[in-house]
Amino acid sequence: MSAFAAATLYFGLFGFLMLTLKMNVGRVRAKEKVMFGDGANEAMQRAIRVQGNAVEDVPIVLIGIAGLAALAAPVVLIHALGGSFFVARILHAIGLGGTSGSSFGRMVGTLVTLIVKLVTAGACVWFALT
């Protein structure tokens, strides 16, 4: 598998994840009968935040992964970043979606997300300068 094929795999997986999170907001909106905003409804607020957190983090990491592919970074690096990030975002969505308080999924998902963002940024700088 080429670096671009690996990067494209994660674009597709994250596309499905983002679609799932969007559909969940619609599902909660219909269930809770909240047609606009969050209606001061905790379930609606959590669903919106889960999607919002992904919108904040996913694009920059995917751009970094695409940049690494363009700079011919090792495929194993792209899979390590993309795979761990994908698992982290699922854990975070489950953790935050299930409770407004602290949870294992939210904690681990946030920690791994931060690590992946840091490594992706560092790798982008490294591969751009070498």
C-alpha positions, 0 to 999 in steps of 0.5 A, spaced: 500 500 500 502 506 498 502 512 502 497 516 498 493 509 499 494 509 506 492 516 507 486 515 503 483 510 507 483 514 513 480 520 509 474 514 508 474 512 515 473 518 518 468 520 512 464 515 515 465 516 522 463 524 521 457 521 517 455 517 523 456 523 528 452 527 524 446 522 524 447 521 531 445 528 532 439 528 528 437 521 531 437 525 538 434 531 535 428 527 533 428 523 539 428 529 544 424 533 539 429 539 539 428 542 532 433 548 533 440 549 537 440 544 543 434 546 547 437 546 553 437 538 553 443 535 556 443 529 551 442 534 545 448 538 548 452 531 548 451 529 541 452 536 538 459 536 543 461 529 540 460 532 533 463 538 534 470 535 538 471 531 532 470 537 527 475 541 531 480 535 531 479 531 525 481 536 519 488 538 522 490 531 523 487 528 516 491 534 513 497 532 516 497 525 514 495 527 507 502 532 507 506 526 510 503 522 504 505 527 499 512 527 502 513 520 502 513 518 509 513 511 511 506 507 510 507 504 517 507 512 520 501 513 516 497 507 519 500 508 526 497 515 526 491 514 522 489 508 526 490 510 533 487 517 531 481 513 529 480 508 535 481 515 539 476 518 536 471 512 537 473 512 544 472 519 545 465 519 542 463 513 546 465 516 552 463 523 551 456 521 548 455 516 554 456 521 560 457 529 561 462 527 566 469 523 566 469 517 563 475 512 560 473 513 553 473 520 553 480 520 557 483 516 553 480 518 547 483 525 548 490 523 551 491 519 544 488 525 540 493 530 543 499 525 542 497 523 535 496 531 533 503 532 536 506 527 533 503 528 526 505 536 527 512 534 529 513 529 523 510 534 518 516 539 520 521 533 520 519 531 513 518 538 510 525 540 513 529 533 511 
